[in-house]
Structures are given as C-alpha cells and as structure tokens.
Amino acid sequence: MRELDKVYDPKQVEDKIYKNWVDNKYFHAEVDSKKTPYTIVIPPPNITGQLHMGHALDNTLQDILIRYKRMQGFSALWVPGTDHASIATEAKIVEAMKKEGLTKEDIGREEFLKRAWDWKRVYGGRIIEQLKKLGASCDWDRERFTLDEGCSKAVNEVFVNLYNKGLIYQGERIVNWCPHCMTSISDAEVEFEEQDGHLWHIKYPIKDSDEFITVATTRPETMLGDTGIAVAVGDERYSHLVGKMAILPLVGREIPIFEDKYVEKEFGTGVVKMTPAHDPNDFEVGSRHDLPIIKVMELDAHMTADMGKYAGMDRYEARKAIVKDLEELGLLVKVEDYKHNVGSCYRCKTTIEPMISKQWFVKMEPLAKPSIEAVRNGETKFVPERFDKIFYHWMENIKDWCISRQLWWGHRIPAWYCQDCGEVIVAKEAPHKCTKCNSTNLKQDEDTLDTWFSSALWPFSTLGWPNKDSEDLKYFYPTNTLVTGYDIIFFWVARMIFSAIEHTGQVPFDTVFIHGIVRDANGLKMSKSLGNGIDPLEIIDQYGADALRFTLATGSSAGNDTRYSDEKVKASRNFANKLWNAARFIQMNLDGELADGLPEKLEQEDKWILSTLNNVIKAATENIEAFDLGLAAQKAYDFIWDEICDRYIEIVKLRLNSEDKEVKDNARRVLVYVMKEALKLLHPFMPFITEEIYLALPNAEESIMISQWPQFKEQLVFEREEKSLTRILELSKQIRALRAQMQAHPSNKTLLIIETPYKEDFEQGIYFVEKFAFAKEVQLVEKFDGDAKMYAQVVVEGARGFIPTGDLVDKEKETARLNKELAGVEKDIQIISGKLNNPGFMAKAPEKLVEQEKAKLAAAESKKEKILESLSALK
C-alpha cells in the first residue's frame, strides 16, 4: 500500500498508470468461451485529424461503456483504428508538393502514393497517441487501418460480389462534382445551405414567330448547354407552343418545347430550360425525351473550349458575361432576389457542380429494403429512438451511390480494361490476360473508391472477414454498441447496416448510441472561423484527463448537444481534489493490517451509508444500461461528495478516534469498503485517479480495471436506518442553510425543537442532529405548540424544525425565504400534477412510476401546508 501524495497531480500519475495498463495487457480481449463477448468498433478518425472536443466526447463515452462491461466480466473488445480519408489526405500531400513546385502529374501515381504512405507513417498515428492521453482503453494489439491488407482484401471482395450480382454498375449519370477537390462526391457528402441568389427571367424566341417564351433560372451560365424547354402538362398558357422549336439565345441552336410532369405551373414562369449535362432533374427529363447532352464546363468549373467567347471563363465570370449580353440583346426580362439551397463539398466548402460523368455506382434500392426492415424489427435500435426517423427518411429516399473518386490515395477500383477488345474485367486479384480475347494489354481503372465504401465494412472487416473461419469474427461479431454523433447517421451508420446485412447476413451492431456535438459556453458550434475551438490536449495538460472526461460525461445526454465551459472542467477538477483528500484522510486513519470486507457489527450510520451505496449502485447500473451515462456519473458524484465526504466521514470521526480497537477498526473497514465500491462506480468516468487511490487502499486487487463492478446486495438493504438517518441529515442540512442565510456563526449554538412522528428515530440520532445542526439542545415533540413568531423554521419530509430566532433572524428576510420556498414547492406540485393529469403519461407510465409521482405530490402538498402555517405564524 503506497502513501498518497499531499496533492493530486495528474501529470505525475496519468502517463505512468496508462503505461502500466498497456504493459499488463488489461485492454486486450481474448476469445473466451467462458465469457460473453461485448464489442465496440471505434469510429475510425482520419489520419489527417487531430483530437478535438467531438473526438474527446465520442471516445469518452465509448471508454465508459467498455470499462463498465470489462468490470462486469465480459470479454470486452474495443477495436481501434484510423481511416485513410482519401480527399483530406490527398489534399495534404498536394498542398505539401505545391510548396516544392510539383503537381501529382509531375511525379506520377507511384511516386505520389509513396509520398502518401510516408506522410501516413509520420502523421497518421498522431491522433492515436492523443486518444491514449484521454485514457482510451482500446485493444491496441488489434489496431486497424482502412488501407491495411485485411481491410483492402475485404473491399475487393465486396466490390466483386456486388458487381457479380449486378448491384455495382458503371454508367454516365449526373454526379456531384467538386471543382476544387477535382472528384465526384456522394449525395451524403454534399452540405446544403440556404443562400441569397437571383432568379433571372430570360426570353427565348420561338422559331418562325415573333413570340417569345420566358424561362426563369438561377444559373444562366448553364443555358449554353440547353437542349430543350419543358412546360407543365396541360398548362393552357403554353399549349399552343408545345411541339414547336425555340431558338437558344447567344447560341442560335433550335431546341424543342414539350410537356413534362416534372414542371410546376406555379414556380417562376412555369417554364423550365433543360440542361441535361448539368442538372440531375434535367438529366432525368432529358432521358425521357431523348435530349442531347452538351457539357458547358470542364472539371475545374471553367467553360469548355467550344463555348465561343465564354471559353475558359470561370463559371461565375461566365454568368456575369452572359447576363450582360442578354441584357444588351433585350432578352433579359427581369432579375428577382431569390433564396435557395446551394450544395457545397463537405470537405472544402466549394459549391458543387452537377456534371454528367462516367462513374461507378451501387444500386441502392435492393440493399436499402433489408436494412429498413432490420431497424423496424428491432435488430438494431437507435438510442434515442427518435433518430431512427432520420435513418428511415434517408434510406427510403436513397438514390444510387456514386462510389468512384478521381483520386489516387485510396482503394483503387478492381476493374481492368482490355486495350484491344474493350472488355471490362472485375476481379479480386489483378488478371494476367483478357478473359475475352486473351490479350495481356490490360489497364486498371484510374479511380479509387469513396472512403465510406471501406468504412462501411469496418465492423466486420476489422474482425477478419471475408475469412469465415476467423475466430474473432465468430466470437466478437456482430458487435454490440456503435457510439457516434447524429451528423453521420447517413454517411456511415446506414452504410454499415446495409453492407453488413448484405455480406454477413447479420446486422453489424444491436445498438446505435447517438450523441450530440460539443458547443461552447454560449451554445455556439466550435469552429476555427469563430475562434471558439478548445484543444482537449491543453485541457488535459492543465486539469488532467479525468476532469475533462467527467465534464463531458456529466454534460451529455443521449442525442443532445452539450456545452463546454472552463467553469465546468474546474468543478470536475475540484471534485477530483475532494475525492483525493477524502482518500488521504482514510489512509491517514489506517494503522497496520485491516481485515477485508465488512465487520459483523454495523452501527446505524454504517447501515445508512451501505444502504445508500446499495441504491446508488443499482441506479447507476440501470442508468448505464439505458445509456444515461451522464446520470450515472452524477449519481457517483453526489454519493461521493455529499454522502461520503460531507457526511459519513464527519460522522465516523468520533469512532476513528476511539480508544476501543474494535470500534475503530469497524469504522475503518466500512469506510474502506464504501470508498472502494464508490471508486469502482466512478472508474469508467475517471479512470486515472480511481486507479491511483484504489491501489493505495488495503486489500486492493492488482488494478481497479479488472475488479468486479459493484453489485446490488439484498443483505445490505437497511431501509429503516437509511430513511431515518437521511431524514435527520436532510433536516440538519436545511438548518445549516438557514443559519448561513441568517449569517449565524457555527459557534452560536441554539435550541432546536423538532416536530415529527418519528421521535424514536430522532432519539437514536440525537448525536448527529447536535453535530450537524449546531444544536446545544434538541427537543422532540409530536406537535409544536410554541409561539411560531419567535422561531425560524425548516420543513423536510416527516419533520419540521424550529429554532428560536432572537437576535439571529430578520423577520422580513425569514418571510421572503419562506415565500421563496413556497414558490418552489408550488412549482413542484404544478409539474407533478401536470404529469398525473396527463392521459398520455397515465396510459404509458409503469404503475411503479405513477405511484412514485403520487407519493411525491403528497409530500410536496404536506410541505406546502407546513410552510403556509409558518408564514401565517410570522404574520
């Protein structure tokens, strides 16, 4: 048993403890038939990333769950790893090369990839080391990378399987193109934001006529690629023009006018110009009417060479020039201010350009249906449940997924093209010759796969799939809990569900635990542009990892955002110090060997603290099982701060100073037992300080990490003693608060009269009342019959206390205090009555909960009655 230092210094403790955990393989999980598996796979952070508050929250919540399950005796596996992050990583390499005056094309693909792997080796593990500083208890022996050999094998297996089933195909479709990243991106990677724009109304002349038809557009630069004009079906305004040809302004091309169900009469002029090469809806309409496809922009969003005077212009520059020319020709009718949603790349924030492009797609409808059914059937549940609606909405309206990216860093598409006969060969391994003409002149597809394609396989590819004989896969899969933010439900969660069902026949996890984002103290989202971001590593350096973890855990509730502030983390640091000082007090009162476990003889205060602990264990365990991690942490906090530190330690000081060794040892044994159990409850939230204290207490195991999670024990239920002493201590607490309000000095002790039907309980606890309520004399009565005007009063459930005011109280202040207390209890009555009068609550709530609410209402009404009596007496 090591003596605790006078002051707790996280810097001296955390790294040392973490190294010990790793060295002893406490994080490592094994296939064990005697244990039940529990598995979490980490949402793999990008290798370009640095630890931010979102990571800190997400990984703290995961670590709480995995430590809890490990202590419960599960074979608890937390699979760590990182994501290769195609777009972000390639951008980093390109940026570094730019400083050397080089481009990708200058050095070629092979040399570029060599640089990318070198960059990964230098910077890719940075965020992993930062997670270790947080205390993450991942199984580092199983660390994975989305581009490692096993994950790459799984990617090729999936691609080929889907291709052979006809679920992956190549085709020319409209895709979301990022002109900055120079790649296509999926619908889920487009962020939409309402922006101020304009609606330009443009006249198109009708061939062989003096008539015009007016169209409204938000993107005049695309009109050079118009190949048709659509009007609403049955729109009488334009029925005489259907079948005629319009002349495209600035170009002179003849384009047909036709009816189509896509057009809404009420929008704009009720006429829509069709640019099939640059709008997904126009592409669909154009397909129905066999319209030609004319691209007006290159991949960098500059106008193509055959766009005449506009050739080479940036899209926005071309827009200005085209509008100016239309105006000079008298073809611009008017310009309206217009708010509309504009899509931008989620990585670089550049406005995306819809482009016709030959890409690889996954056919989504056959994959989406089984996934929707799995969630509806409860095979995978969302916590909170409301988030399943986002999942359903996205999956029920899903479009085919564009999976090819025009990048070099990533999984290269396993497709080869025969340069002699044009055959396309899709295979898991590189073919040696063409399967059709036997030519060896083969060229692999230049594109790579969307990063989310490999991330979608993460829950099973990391456990050995496609090797069906993998022991890890058979034992640890399906996994149990996925912890993630609500912002990537469709990016990642949905794709993992449909991928797992398709390739393993099982859902990837049974629960998706959703959390919100970490905001600043004012509720604003943390961002570089606002300058309100907080570096978790700086907080850890200043206050310790435990203080940060506890702040994030207690501030979070499933599905909701949390606010971070320095005040909160300082409060968590203060809690750690309070715990440390309590442990030092216990240690200083230990003398020689101490028998393990509880003594046979228990005093009233022992039964009270043990029964209270028992209830906290039960409640905190239920909270964690229900993913109410913040509530569980708060219960541990309240028990340690209020019951152990402020009450029990004060109560047992007399016994600790006793000359009777048995009396002293019994108090020590209960104190050590209660502290160790409380440390175990707190361990998942504050792992470092709990380990340091635990190992400094008698009869500790080799690590708190592998000790048993506290159990509710029927033999430690002492309901009468718990209620009795709780009532006494609560009355004493209210009296102390009253005295503080009246600024009464602790040395100024006074008479205390207690009106209560529980006289016997208070008689047994007279010592506690005198000690904690600063009473020189205590009188117990069934009914107070004194002059209430002469007394200050407090009310708790089952008792009322009267203190002679004399010169200690100001009558106006006492009236104000009682009125404030009355307002509080009336608000409680209103809330509880609202619940009990709500038919929905009464129909759905369990009978036990209804009875609890009725009991609360009765207690509140009784308290109100007594407060009114006190106010009446003061008047």
Helices and strands as residue ranges (DSSP letters): H 10-23, E 37-41, H 53-71, E 75-79, E 81-82, H 86-98, H 104-123, H 126-134, G 140-142, E 144-145, H 149-164, E 168-178, E 183-185, G 187-189, E 190-205, E 212-217, G 220-225, E 228-231, E 245-247, E 254-259, E 271-274, H 280-288, G 308-310, H 315-328, E 332-345, E 353-362, H 365-376, E 381-383, G 385-387, H 388-396, E 401-402, E 404-405, E 415-418, E 424-426, E 442-444, E 448-449, H 451-455, H 458-461, H 471-476, E 479-485, G 486-488, I 489-493, H 494-504, E 509-515, E 518-519, H 536-543, H 545-554, E 562-563, H 566-588, H 604-625, H 629-638, I 639-648, H 649-656, H 661-682, H 687-694, G 704-706, G 714-716, H 719-741, E 750-755, H 759-764, H 766-772, E 775-781, G 788-790, E 791-796, E 799-804, H 811-836, H 839-844, H 847-874
